[in-house]
Amino acid sequence: MVNGYPHWQTVPLRWKDNDVYGHVNNVVHYSIMDTVINTWLIERGGLDFSSGDVIGLCVESQCGYRASVSFPESLRVGLRVAHLGNSSVRYEVGMYTADETLVAEGHFVHVFVDRETRRPVPVAGKLRESLEELRA
């Protein structure tokens, strides 16, 4: 578990991610967090966001910026679960350059709900098992 993150994903930056100041715009960091988390949920947790009975709603997110980064770099993104409740999960994400400079770190909270009623449902089965793998 490098830097306390059990899962790592490389995310290439795109030309359009740079802002007028020549570095990745802050909103891109949130998009990267969302992408890495949902990639894990789809590939490992079996989440079917298009037609499954259970969906995850983001109820809180935060990002702290530590260093600048620009296209054409890639980010190494670490993912872990800081808290796994009955129907919610709090992820922590760290974004690093290839030379291991910390660019940003943040958190993201999902509440899993029934697609139709939007009422919270227990995190169970393959989804819970995959999130347990990410526990810090």
C-alpha positions in Angstrom: 0.0 0.0 0.0 2.1 2.9 -1.3 1.3 6.2 0.7 -1.6 4.3 2.3 -3.5 3.8 -0.9 -4.4 0.2 -1.9 -5.4 1.2 -5.4 -3.6 3.3 -8.1 -4.8 4.4 -11.5 -2.9 6.5 -14.0 -5.0 9.3 -15.5 -3.5 11.2 -18.5 -4.2 14.9 -18.6 -5.7 16.4 -21.7 -4.9 19.7 -23.5 -8.3 21.0 -22.6 -7.6 20.5 -18.9 -5.1 23.4 -18.9 -6.6 26.8 -18.1 -5.5 30.3 -19.2 -2.8 30.2 -16.6 -1.2 27.1 -18.1 -2.0 24.6 -15.4 -4.8 22.1 -14.8 -8.0 23.9 -13.7 -9.3 23.1 -10.2 -12.5 21.6 -11.5 -10.5 18.9 -13.3 -9.3 17.5 -10.0 -12.9 16.8 -9.0 -13.6 15.1 -12.3 -10.5 12.9 -11.9 -11.7 11.9 -8.4 -15.1 11.1 -9.7 -13.6 9.1 -12.6 -11.2 7.0 -10.5 -13.9 6.2 -7.9 -16.5 5.2 -10.5 -14.0 3.2 -12.5 -13.4 1.1 -9.4 -17.1 0.8 -8.6 -17.9 -0.3 -12.2 -15.0 -2.7 -12.7 -14.6 -4.1 -9.2 -17.9 -3.4 -7.4 -20.3 -4.4 -10.2 -22.1 -1.1 -10.1 -24.4 -0.7 -13.1 -25.0 3.1 -13.1 -27.2 3.0 -16.2 -29.8 0.4 -15.2 -28.9 -1.1 -11.8 -31.3 -0.9 -8.8 -28.7 0.9 -6.7 -26.8 4.1 -7.5 -24.3 6.2 -5.6 -25.0 9.9 -5.1 -22.3 12.3 -4.2 -23.3 14.2 -1.0 -19.9 15.8 -0.2 -16.6 16.4 -1.9 -13.5 18.4 -1.0 -10.1 19.0 -2.7 -6.9 20.6 -1.4 -4.4 21.7 -3.9 -0.7 21.3 -3.2 1.2 21.8 -6.5 0.6 22.8 -10.1 0.4 20.3 -12.9 -0.1 20.7 -16.7 -0.8 18.8 -19.8 0.9 16.6 -21.2 1.7 15.1 -17.8 -0.3 12.2 -16.3 -1.4 11.8 -12.7 -1.0 8.8 -10.5 -4.2 8.7 -8.4 -4.3 6.7 -5.2 -7.7 5.6 -3.8 -8.7 4.3 -0.4 -11.8 4.0 1.8 -11.6 6.0 5.0 -15.1 5.0 6.3 -17.6 2.4 5.1 -21.0 2.8 6.8 -24.3 1.0 6.3 -25.3 3.0 3.2 -22.4 5.4 2.7 -18.7 5.5 1.9 -16.0 8.1 2.3 -13.2 7.8 -0.1 -9.8 9.6 0.1 -7.9 10.4 -3.0 -4.3 11.5 -3.6 -3.1 12.8 -6.9 0.7 12.6 -7.7 3.0 13.4 -10.6 5.4 10.7 -12.0 8.1 12.0 -9.6 5.7 11.5 -6.7 5.0 15.2 -6.1 1.6 15.5 -4.3 -0.6 17.7 -6.5 -3.9 17.4 -4.7 -5.7 15.4 -2.1 -9.4 15.2 -1.3 -12.3 13.2 -0.3 -15.6 12.2 -1.8 -18.7 10.8 0.0 -21.3 8.5 -1.7 -24.6 7.5 -0.3 -26.0 4.5 -2.1 -29.7 4.7 -2.8 -32.5 2.9 -4.5 -32.7 4.2 -8.1 -36.4 4.7 -8.0 -37.1 5.9 -4.4 -33.8 7.7 -3.8 -33.9 6.2 -0.3 -30.6 4.9 1.2 -30.0 1.2 0.9 -27.3 -1.0 2.6 -24.0 -1.4 0.8 -24.0 -5.2 0.3 -22.6 -8.1 -1.8 -19.9 -7.5 -4.4 -20.1 -3.7 -3.9 -19.3 -4.0 -0.2 -16.6 -6.6 -0.8 -14.9 -4.3 -3.3 -15.0 -1.3 -0.9 -13.6 -3.4 1.9 -10.5 -4.0 -0.4 -10.0 -0.2 -0.3 -10.1 0.2 3.4 -7.2 2.2 4.8 
